[in-house]
Amino acid sequence: MALTLEQVRHVATLARLSLTPQEEERYATQLSAVLDAVAELEALDVSQVEPTSHATLASSLLREDVLRPSLSPEAGLANAPAKVGTAFAVPKILE
């Protein structure tokens, strides 16, 4: 699926990117290649493939969720530039 330069400009606007004409041409080619690859995947028959939650069939590689000792609030905030009680103080950015 070949993207037009207008479509690339639209995507760039949505992403708030300022592209040069050379970048527009390059991204049109690259994004078209990505869409072509997705189209190939969509053409595959996966009706006999069991749904999975992960890309690999390996069992969970995460550690067991158990309660363990951790830093005290004082130790965790020792290098904080500002704190409020037992929490980091951060500047307000929203009204």
Backbone as CSV, one residue per row, in Angstrom:
resi,resn,N_x,N_y,N_z,CA_x,CA_y,CA_z,C_x,C_y,C_z
1,MET,0.860,-1.178,0.000,0.000,0.000,0.000,0.894,1.225,0.000
2,ALA,0.900,1.944,-1.056,1.744,3.131,-1.186,1.040,4.339,-0.583
3,LEU,1.719,4.981,0.351,1.181,6.199,0.948,1.524,7.402,0.065
4,THR,0.593,8.320,0.012,0.860,9.557,-0.718,1.612,10.519,0.195
5,LEU,2.238,11.512,-0.403,2.928,12.528,0.395,1.940,13.278,1.283
6,GLU,0.732,13.449,0.802,-0.292,14.124,1.612,-0.610,13.303,2.863
7,GLN,-0.687,11.998,2.735,-0.934,11.143,3.897,0.239,11.203,4.874
8,VAL,1.458,11.217,4.355,2.635,11.331,5.212,2.612,12.668,5.947
9,ARG,2.259,13.733,5.251,2.167,15.052,5.899,1.108,15.052,6.991
10,HIS,-0.005,14.368,6.733,-1.081,14.279,7.727,-0.588,13.543,8.982
11,VAL,0.080,12.430,8.783,0.627,11.675,9.920,1.653,12.517,10.668
12,ALA,2.493,13.232,9.936,3.498,14.095,10.560,2.826,15.196,11.379
13,THR,1.751,15.742,10.856,1.013,16.774,11.595,0.429,16.196,12.875
14,LEU,-0.145,15.013,12.799,-0.701,14.378,13.993,0.373,14.120,15.038
15,ALA,1.579,13.789,14.578,2.700,13.518,15.485,3.464,14.789,15.835
16,ARG,2.987,15.910,15.307,3.638,17.206,15.530,5.103,17.194,15.095
17,LEU,5.333,16.632,13.913,6.674,16.576,13.337,6.774,17.541,12.173
18,SER,7.904,18.167,12.058,8.181,19.035,10.924,9.171,18.300,10.026
19,LEU,8.728,17.921,8.830,9.556,17.119,7.935,10.008,17.935,6.732
20,THR,11.221,17.661,6.307,11.708,18.254,5.061,11.107,17.454,3.901
21,PRO,11.122,17.992,2.696,10.609,17.231,1.547,11.342,15.890,1.365
22,GLN,12.651,15.857,1.647,13.399,14.598,1.526,12.920,13.588,2.571
23,GLU,12.646,14.077,3.788,12.146,13.179,4.832,10.750,12.674,4.487
24,GLU,9.924,13.517,3.922,8.586,13.087,3.512,8.679,11.940,2.520
25,GLU,9.561,12.070,1.537,9.749,11.007,0.535,10.237,9.722,1.206
26,ARG,11.248,9.848,2.080,11.811,8.671,2.745,10.767,7.985,3.627
27,TYR,10.003,8.795,4.404,9.002,8.204,5.283,7.837,7.612,4.507
28,ALA,7.519,8.179,3.358,6.464,7.591,2.522,6.868,6.180,2.114
29,THR,8.119,6.007,1.727,8.619,4.683,1.334,8.634,3.735,2.536
30,GLN,9.167,4.212,3.658,9.296,3.356,4.834,7.937,2.974,5.416
31,LEU,7.032,3.940,5.541,5.712,3.634,6.094,4.915,2.731,5.157
32,SER,5.088,2.910,3.860,4.423,2.027,2.895,4.917,0.593,3.063
33,ALA,6.217,0.417,3.310,6.774,-0.915,3.521,6.195,-1.547,4.785
34,VAL,6.012,-0.761,5.821,5.416,-1.277,7.054,3.980,-1.725,6.791
35,LEU,3.220,-0.905,6.098,1.832,-1.268,5.794,1.751,-2.506,4.901
36,ASP,2.697,-2.653,3.972,2.742,-3.854,3.136,3.015,-5.091,3.986
37,ALA,3.906,-4.974,4.959,4.212,-6.106,5.844,2.996,-6.475,6.678
38,VAL,2.265,-5.495,7.150,1.043,-5.756,7.918,0.005,-6.430,7.029
39,ALA,-0.098,-5.995,5.799,-1.052,-6.610,4.867,-0.714,-8.081,4.632
40,GLU,0.586,-8.388,4.560,0.989,-9.798,4.423,0.554,-10.611,5.632
41,LEU,0.712,-10.043,6.815,0.291,-10.752,8.034,-1.222,-10.947,8.070
42,GLU,-1.963,-9.945,7.612,-3.418,-10.049,7.606,-3.891,-11.149,6.658
43,ALA,-3.105,-11.468,5.660,-3.495,-12.488,4.681,-3.315,-13.898,5.226
44,LEU,-2.611,-14.061,6.333,-2.372,-15.397,6.891,-3.640,-15.966,7.506
45,ASP,-3.819,-17.272,7.367,-4.947,-17.954,7.990,-4.512,-18.390,9.387
46,VAL,-5.055,-17.724,10.388,-4.694,-18.043,11.768,-5.881,-18.656,12.525
47,SER,-6.856,-19.142,11.776,-8.047,-19.687,12.422,-7.744,-20.918,13.269
48,GLN,-6.676,-21.640,12.953,-6.326,-22.835,13.713,-5.244,-22.566,14.778
49,VAL,-4.877,-21.305,14.956,-3.844,-20.947,15.926,-4.516,-20.544,17.224
50,GLU,-4.100,-21.185,18.301,-4.682,-20.888,19.606,-4.215,-19.499,20.067
51,PRO,-5.145,-18.671,20.547,-4.759,-17.338,21.022,-3.787,-17.445,22.201
52,THR,-2.835,-16.541,22.244,-1.873,-16.513,23.342,-1.786,-15.092,23.895
53,SER,-1.288,-15.000,25.107,-1.127,-13.677,25.712,0.278,-13.134,25.511
54,HIS,1.201,-14.000,25.082,2.582,-13.583,24.850,3.064,-14.133,23.508
55,ALA,4.062,-13.482,22.955,4.590,-13.896,21.666,5.357,-15.211,21.752
56,THR,5.894,-15.512,22.928,6.630,-16.763,23.087,5.801,-17.732,23.918
57,LEU,6.122,-18.981,23.813,5.393,-19.990,24.571,6.047,-20.276,25.917
58,ALA,7.102,-19.542,26.247,7.801,-19.752,27.514,6.874,-19.415,28.675
59,SER,7.049,-20.142,29.750,6.264,-19.825,30.935,6.756,-18.500,31.499
60,SER,6.053,-18.006,32.455,6.367,-16.693,33.005,7.818,-16.594,33.454
61,LEU,8.482,-15.583,32.972,9.871,-15.357,33.348,9.974,-14.368,34.503
62,LEU,8.839,-13.953,35.023,8.830,-13.002,36.115,9.021,-13.732,37.443
63,ARG,9.589,-13.023,38.374,9.789,-13.634,39.684,8.450,-13.768,40.390
64,GLU,8.432,-14.609,41.387,7.228,-14.808,42.171,6.933,-13.535,42.952
65,ASP,5.683,-13.189,43.077,5.280,-11.977,43.776,5.163,-12.261,45.265
66,VAL,6.244,-12.014,45.977,6.258,-12.264,47.423,6.702,-11.000,48.144
67,LEU,6.224,-10.827,49.346,6.585,-9.699,50.175,8.024,-9.841,50.637
68,ARG,8.829,-8.799,50.413,10.226,-8.814,50.826,10.560,-7.489,51.494
69,PRO,11.564,-7.473,52.338,11.968,-6.199,52.950,12.425,-5.215,51.872
70,SER,12.156,-3.941,52.085,12.566,-2.923,51.128,13.125,-1.723,51.891
71,LEU,13.422,-0.673,51.159,13.956,0.527,51.796,12.934,1.155,52.732
72,SER,13.433,1.747,53.790,12.555,2.531,54.658,12.234,3.834,53.940
73,PRO,11.147,4.508,54.306,10.846,5.794,53.663,11.998,6.786,53.809
74,GLU,12.654,6.788,54.939,13.772,7.717,55.149,14.912,7.416,54.180
75,ALA,15.264,6.143,54.012,16.350,5.765,53.108,15.965,6.048,51.653
76,GLY,14.719,5.782,51.290,14.266,6.014,49.920,14.245,7.489,49.553
77,LEU,14.022,8.347,50.527,13.942,9.788,50.269,15.213,10.528,50.655
78,ALA,16.259,9.810,51.009,17.486,10.435,51.503,18.065,11.454,50.520
79,ASN,18.018,11.187,49.232,18.597,12.089,48.228,17.552,12.921,47.494
80,ALA,16.318,12.881,47.960,15.261,13.641,47.287,15.501,15.137,47.445
81,PRO,15.373,15.907,46.357,15.566,17.348,46.478,14.464,18.015,47.302
82,ALA,13.273,17.422,47.289,12.162,17.953,48.082,11.247,16.798,48.449
83,LYS,10.704,16.848,49.638,9.794,15.787,50.084,8.671,16.366,50.911
84,VAL,7.553,15.629,50.926,6.392,15.970,51.735,6.036,14.714,52.500
85,GLY,6.288,14.704,53.775,6.054,13.508,54.578,6.928,12.384,54.080
86,THR,6.320,11.296,53.624,7.074,10.143,53.113,6.942,10.025,51.595
87,ALA,6.805,11.158,50.917,6.648,11.157,49.456,7.549,12.202,48.829
88,PHE,7.878,12.003,47.540,8.618,12.996,46.785,7.716,14.200,46.524
89,ALA,8.246,15.402,46.648,7.517,16.610,46.291,7.910,16.980,44.862
90,VAL,6.904,17.184,44.024,7.159,17.553,42.633,6.388,18.832,42.314
91,PRO,6.905,19.618,41.369,6.208,20.862,41.027,4.865,20.579,40.366
92,LYS,3.898,21.417,40.668,2.569,21.300,40.060,2.666,21.754,38.611
93,ILE,2.162,20.928,37.666,2.225,21.291,36.252,0.832,21.485,35.645
94,LEU,-0.193,21.063,36.336,-1.564,21.219,35.837,-2.325,22.136,36.768
95,GLU,-3.196,22.916,36.202,-4.014,23.823,37.015,-5.179,23.070,37.595
